[in-house]
Amino acid sequence: MVRNDLRNIAIIAHVDHGKTTLVDEMLKQSGAFRENQSVAERVMDSNDLERERGITILAKNTSIMYNGVKINIIDTPGHADFSGEVERVLNMVDGVLLLVDAAEGPMPQTRFVLSKALEMGQKIIIVVNKIDRPDARLDQIGDEVLELLLDLDANDEQLESPVLFCSGRSGTASLSQYEPGKDLKPLFDTILDYIEPPQGEPEEPLQMLISSIDYNEYVGRIGIGRIIRGTAKVGQQVQVGNFHSEEKPVNAKLVTLLQIEQLQRVSTQSATVGDIVWISGIDGINIGDTICAAGSYEPLSFTKISEPTVEMTFSVNDSPLAGREGKFVTSRQLRERLYKELLKDVSLRVTDTDSTDSFLVAGRGEMHLSILIENMRREGYELAVSPPRVLFKEIDGKKYEPIERLVIDVPETAVGAVMEKIGSRKGEMQEMHPQGSRMRLEFLIPSRGLFGYKSEFLTDTKGEGIMSSVFERFDPYKGDIERRSIGSLISYETGEAVTYGLYNAQERGSLFIPAGTQVYEGMVVGCSPKAEDIVVNVCKRKHLTNTRASGSDDALRLIPPKDMSLEDCLEYLAEDELLEVTPENLRIRKRILDNSLRMKQKFRKA
């Protein structure tokens, strides 16, 4: 049977190329909202962190109706660290819309997600978005996308993919760059004409692959997937198992069945071939599981998700201020939370260590792990995390490390400074070409070479540079790379930071804390431009005398402290430092808090 009343598509692109904004307009123009309805911008970004940061973190489903055809749309993340979300949802669709920014062109994540779609044989519709940008390069973008398709060994049909020119913000699309569009009708028509409808046998026994997991406190775990064969009904007896597992399938019952209608999940009694459904009532259901009709167990293989490349140690907070601000502070609570995250995130790995108080957590990148940390602190967890480090591999007795493809877009005046810094971090230039008054540079660089580089990069480019990277491959170890060239200002004693002490300390470097902050011995209170740590006493008060001298009692002026975000703190950390994370504060500290013990160990190593 061919389901001509249904299409399943995913929208893939590099970060900030306009996927979620385009989905907003597709919903509006398909009649998903009332005329007078107040609609939030980027309505698909429902998570608080997504709204704050302006990025998509989790893949989300919606649907629209056009000319009697239901189009299921999956909006995917654009950041490389969340590419595990993209890889698994591609199992549920028959084609993809590949969005490319009309000015920036194909970027690292564009290459990554497109390669995954091509491997799976998906049909591609190329959408050149943001054509109303003043720096749009419509003549060149088509050639760049074609070069990318050739690079990735696309087949003849994929090389002939249709190209549309869109403005997601204005809600227009056209088949020609020279004819401005009026609405998104050309895009909808192309989806119906070019993306193949789902096919299958509705009368045969049920077969469905779980590609995503949701969780609800009332019904527990919810499996999300596409029906490959047969029909699913509420109350139906099924068998659940995994192709890659040796365990026997378990018997279960479908308690509820939901489908997406625009932005709402709607209960249904049955669903058939091609439908994307939400199923509850099956304990322990996981990503990659196959749900089959009872007595007809035939598991499906699941796309292998790329391995994590970055690891951090999450441990119980043991600082002098531990337990004052968090609700969940024990190792048992920390372990439960980390293993719970594994149920939803296939790209994450959690490993127990010899110590009961710490766990190794591996992910796709710094942002991937920082989002987990931020979510945990908002939930009331208190923990300490180590600096991120890359995961090495041993191949034929040799040490290999992850290499990233780094694309940098900078003003011409900053090219020299950027090339010098990337060179010192073992980066190798691949391409360099002008784009108007700017230059685009492409490098292959070890993943560890990017740790701590972002703030330097923004300084070197006066805030005008754009950089993005994606994992490329494993290469032989490139040698030592200096993590950072600055030192820390370390608190000498425990107490409250006062203006007098901070005033004297700010002569040594930039401060991270204002007056009135509680500090402890070994806590990092600022950074020093010298490549060595300096101990400062920010709790020191001015000795009062019974004589007054001219000018000595003038108000002391403090330079405003540097406000450090979670990503800034992780980027700053040195090997001998930890980040203390609580719901209210982020504190950088030395692993060994006692100043004299730390100095003894330093001299012992020397």
N, C-alpha and C positions, 0 to 999 in steps of 0.2 A: 504494500500500500504506500502511496505517495501522499504526504500531508501537505497539500497545496495551501492550506489555511494557516501554515506556521513557518516561521524562519527563526533560526537561532544564530545570533552573531555576538562577537566580542569586539570592544573598541580598545585598540592597543596603540601606545605611543610613548615617546620619551616624556619625562616629567615636565609639566607646565606647557604642554603643547595644545591644551584645550579640550581634553576628552570630556570632562564632567560638565563643562559649559555647553558643549555641543549636545550632550544628553538632555540638559535642561531645556534647550530649544526644541529638541525632538519630542519631548513630553508635552510642551506647550502647544506645538503645532498639530499634535495628534489628538488634542482635546482632552488631555489628562486633567486639566485644571479648569475650574469655572472662570468665567470672564472677569469677575470681581474678586477672585481668590488671591489672597496675599501669599506669594511664594518666595521662599528664601533663595538667595543665590547659591549655586552649586548644591541643589537640593539632595543629590545623592551622597554628599559628604556629611553623613549623619553623626559621625564620631566627633567628640569635642576636640581631640587633637588634630583631626583632619581640618576642622574649621579654623583652628588657630594657625596652623602652619600652611594652609592653602594647598595641601597635597592629599592624594588618595592613598590610603594605607591598606584598606581591605577591599577585595573585589566585591561588587554588589550587583544584584539583579534588578531589572525593571522590565516592563513590557509596554508596547504601544499597539494600537489597532490602526491599520491603514488599508483602505479598500477591502475590508472584510478579512484581512490577513493579520494574525497576531505575530508581532516581531518581538522575540525575547532578546533583551540587550544586557550584556554583562560589561559594566564599567570597571576597568582594571587599574591597578596602581601603575604609575610611570617611573617611580624611583627604583633603581637597580636593586636596592636592598630588599624590596618586596616582590622580586620577580618570581619567587616560588608561588605566589598567589596567581600570577599570570599563567605559569606553566600548567597548573592543574586545571584551571577553568577552561582551557582550550579544548579539553576532552568533551565539553558539553556543547560545543558549537560546530556549525558547518562552514563558517566563513568569518573573516575579520575585516573591520574597518581599520586601516593603518593611517593614523593621523601624522602629518608631517608639518611642522611650522614653516610658513611661507618665507620667513627670513632666516631661521637657523638651519633648516634642512635636516637631513637624517643625522641623528646624534647617537651616542653609544647604546642607549637603551632601545632605540629604534632598531638597531642592528640585532640586538639580543632577542627581543620579542618576535621580530620578523623571522629570524632563523628558526625559532621554535615552531611558529605557525607553518612555515614552509616544510619543515621536517614531517609535520603531521598531515601534509597535503591539503591544508585549508585553502579555500578560495580567498583572494585578497581584493579589496576595494581600496584604492589609494585616495586619501582625502587630503588635499593641500589646504590646511586651515590657516586662519588669521591673514587672509589675502588683503585685508584692509590696513595692514601695517604699513607705515610709510617706507620702511626699508625692505619690503617684500621683494623676493627675487624669483618671480614666477617663471621666467624663461629658463632659469638654471635648475630649479628644484626637480622638475620632471626627469632631467638627465641624471641628476644625482641619485634619485630613487631607482632609476633603471640600472645604473652602475651597481647600486647596492644589491638589487635582485640578481644581477649577473654574478656578483661576488659570492652570493650565498647559494649559487647553483639552483636557481629557480627553474622549474620546467617551462615548456613553451606556453602552456595555458596561463601560468602565473605571470610570465613576462608580458602577456597581453592584457593584464588586469586593467579595468577601467579607472580613469583618473577624474576626480571631481575637484572643484575649487570652491571652498566654503569660507564663510565667516561665522563661527560658532556664536559669537556675541550678538551679531545682527540677525542670525537665524536665516542665512541665505546660502544657496548652493547652485552651481551651474556646471555644465559639461565643458564650457570653454572659459579660458582665462580672460578673453576679450569681451565676453557678454556677462555683465553682472546679474546675479540671481535675484529672485524676488522672495523666494521661500525655500523650504527644504524638500519640496516635491521631487526634484531631480534625484536627490539622495535616496528618498524612500523608493522611488521607481527602480533605481539601480539595484537596491537591496533585493527587491522582489524578483527582478529579471535575472540577476547574476548569481545570487546565493541559492544553492540548491535546497529544495525543501527536504525535510527528514523523510527517510524511507524505512520500512520494516514490516514485520508480520505481527499485527495486533492479536491474532488468534493463537499464536504460539505461547509457550510458557514464559512468564515474566523474567526479564534480565535487565538489571539496572546497575550502573557504576556510580559509587559515591565519590564526588570530586571535591566536596567542601563540607565543613561541619559548622553548625551553629549550636548555641547552648541557651536553654531557657530554664529558669528555676522551677517552673511548674511541670514541664514535661521532660526535662533532662536534655539529653543530646539529640540534636536534629540532624539527620543526614540530607545533604542536598546533592542531587544528581539528575542525570538524564536517562529516560527509559529507552533502552536500545531495542528491546523486543517485548512483545506481549502487552498486557494491560494490568495496571496496579489498582486494587480496590481496598477501601477501608475494611478492616477486619480480616483481610486475607492472610493465610498462613504462608510464611516464607522461610527460606534458608539463607543465612548470611555467612560469608567466608571471604578469605583473601587469597588471590592467585599465588602470591609470593610467600604464603605461610603454610606450614605443614599441619597446622591444627585442623581438626574436623569442623565443618560448618555447623553453626548453631541454629536451632529452630526459634522463630520469633513470629510476631504478629504485627501487622501495620495498624497502629492505633489511630493516627490522623494522617491526612494527605492534604497538602496545601500547594497552590500554584500562585504565581505572581500576576497580579492584575494592576498594571501601572505601578504605583508605589505601595500597594497593599498586598499582603498575603491573604488569599481567599481560600476557605475550606472547600474541598471537592470530594465527591464520593468515589471517583475513578479518574485515571489518567492513562494515556496510551502512548504509543511510539512517538518519540521526538519531544515529548513534554518534559520540561524541567520542573521537578517537584521537590517539596520539603516533606520528609517522612520522620515521624516520631514513634516512640514505643519500643525501640530496639536498644537494649543496654549495651554499652561498650562499642557502639558503631564507630568506625574510623574511616579516614580518608583512604581510598584505594580498595575498600570492601565492595563485594558484589552482592546484590540482593536478587535471589532467584526464587521462582515458584517452588513450593514444597515438592520434593521428588524429582526436580529437574535442575540439579545444581551444576552450573557451568560457569566457573569464575572467569572474569576478564582481567587481563594484565593492565597495570597502571603505569603511566608515564613516569620514568625515573626522574626524581627531582634532583637538580644539581646540588652538590655537596656544599656545606657552609665553608667559609674561608677565614672567618675571624672568631676569636675566642676570648672570653673574659671570665674571671673568677667572681662569683657572687658569694658573699659570706655574711655571717651574722655581724652586726655592728658592735664593736667592742671598745668604742671610744669613751672618754670620761663623760660625755653627754648622752650616751646611749640610753634608749628606753624612755626618754622624756617626751618625745613628740609623736612616736609611731604607735599604732594599735596592734600591729603584728610584728613581733621582734624576735621570735624564737626560730631555731633551725628547722623545726618540724613544720611551722607555718610557711617558712620560706621554701622548703622543699615541695610542699603540697602545691603552692602557687606556681612554681616553675613547671612541675609535671602537668598541672592543669593547662598551662599554655601550650604544651606539646599536643594536646588534643585538637587544637585549632590551627596551629602553625607547623606545616610540614617541613619548613626550611630550618627549623630550630633543632638543636641537639642539647640535651642536658645529661651530664655525667656526674655520678657521685665521686668524691675524692676520698683519700685515706682519712681526712678529718670529717667529722660529722657536721661541722659548722660551715663548710664551704662546698660549692658546686661549680663545675665547669659548664659554662653556657656558650654554645657556638652558634653563630648566625651568618647572614650574608654580608654584613658590613656594620660599621659603627652606628649608622642610623637605625638599622634593624634592631640592634640591641638597646639603643637609647630609647626607642619607642616603648619597648618592654619595661625598661626601668621607670620611665615617666608614668606609664599606666600603673605600675606597682606602687609608686609613691603616692599617687592620687587615691589609691585604694586604702592607704594607711600603712603600707609596709615600710620598715626601716632596715637598711642593709648597707654593706660596704662593697664596692666593686673595684676591681683591679684595672690597670690600663689595658686597652685592647691589644691583642697580639695575633699575628697571622698563624694559620695552621699549615705546617710543612708536611710534605709527603716524601717517602723514601721510594725511589724507583731505581731498580738495578743497583742498589747499594749507594746511590747518590741522593743528596738532599735537594728536593725541588720545592719551589715556593710559588704562591699564586701571583699572576701578573695581570694588571688591569690595563684596559685601553682607555687612555685619558684624552679627552678633547677639551681644549682651552680656547676661548674666544676673548681676545684682549685688544686694547688700543695699541697701535704700532709702537708708541713710546715705551710700553711696558714689556715688549718682547724680550729684550736683553736680560732684564732682571728675572723674568720667568724661566728662560732657558738655563740661566746660571743655577737657579735653585733646583730645577728639575734634574739637571745634570748631576748635581751633588747628591741627589737622591736615587741615582742609578737609572734615571729615565732615558729611553732611547727614542729620538724623534723619528716618526714615520712619514709625516706629511706636513706641509706648511703652505698655505695659500691665502691671498688677501680676500677680504669681503668688505668692499667699500673702504672706509677709513680704519677698519679693524683687521686683525690677522687671526686666522684659525690655525692652531697647532695641534697635531695629533702625536701622542707618545705611547709607548709601551713601558710601564713602570711597575716595579714590585708593589704589592698592596701595602706593605709596611712603609714604603717610601712616601705614602700619602698621609700617614698619621701625623697630625700636628701641622700640616702644610696649609690648611684652609685660611687661617688667620694671616699667615705670612703672605699668601697669595692676594688676599683682599688689600693688604697694606701696599704691596708692590704695584697693584693695578689701580690704586686710589678708589677702590670699591667698584670699579667698572668692569672687572673681569667676570667671566662665566666659566665654570669648570664642571665637568661631569665625567664619571668613569663607570665602567662595567667590567666584570671579570672576563678575562680573555682565555687564559690557559695556565698550566703549570710549567715553569722553566727551571733550569738548574739555579741553585742559590747564587745570588749576585754579590755577596760579600756584606760587610758591616755597613749600616747606615746610621748616622747620628740622629737620635729621636728628636732632640731639641737643643738649641744653643743658648738657652737662658737658664737662670737658677731660680730658686724660691726664697721668699722671705718667710722665716719660720718663727712662730711665737716662742718666747723664752720661758714663759710661765703661764699658769692657769689663772683666769680671772676675767675682768671686763675691760675691753679695749677703751682707752680714754683719749681725748683729743691731744694731750701733751705727748703721749707715747706714739700716737699715729703720726703726729707732726714730725717727730724725729725720724720715724721709720720711712716716711715718704721720700726722704732724701736718698734712700737706698734703691728705690724702685717704685713700681705701680702697686697700689693697694687694692685688695679685693673686698675689704670690709669697712663699714662706717663705725663711728664712735658708738659705744653702747653694746657692741656685739660681744657675746660670751665666747671666749677663746680658751684653748688648753695647750699645754706644752706639746710641741711637735705638730701643731696645726699650721697649715700654710696660709698666711695672711696677705700675700702679695707675690709679685714676681720681680726678679732682679735682672737687669740687662746683662750682667756678668754671668759667665757659664759656671757659677758656683753658688751653693746655698749660703744664705746669711741669716744668722739668728738675731732677731730684734725683739725688744721688750715694748710691746704696744700697751701694756698695763701700767707702765711707769708714770707716776704722778709727779707734778712739780713740787719740789720742796719749798714750803712756805717759810719766809723770814720776816722779821719785824721791821725790815727796812725796805723802802721802795725806790727803785731806780727808774730814771726816765726811759720810757719805751718798753720796759720789760713786761708790763702787764697788758700790752696791746692784745687784742683778740687774735688767736692763732688761726690761720686760714688753711683748711685742708682741701687738697685736690679731690674732687668727687671720685669715689672708688669705682673700679671697673666692674660692671654688672656681668657676671658669668652665667651663661645658660648651661643646661646639662651637657649639650654637645661641646661647648667651649671647655668645660671642666674635663671631659673625657679626652679631648684633644690635647689639653695642657699636661695631663698626668705623666710623670716620669716613672721609671721602673720601680723606684723605691717609695712610691706614693700610692695612696688609696683615695677613693672618693666616698665620703660618708653621705648617704642619701636618706633623707627623712621627708615626711610630708610637708615640712615647713622650710627646711634648709638644705643646701648643698655645701658640704665642707670638704676641702682638700686637706689631707693629712699625710704625714710620713708613716710608713709601716711601723718603724721603731719610734715611739713617741719621745722617749727619754733622750735629751740632747747629748748627754755625755756618753751613753751607750752607743748612740748612732755614730758619734765621732770615733769611738774606739773601733767599731766595726769597719768604718771607712779606712782608718789607718792600717788595720789588720789586712784588708784586701790590697791596699797599696803596697 
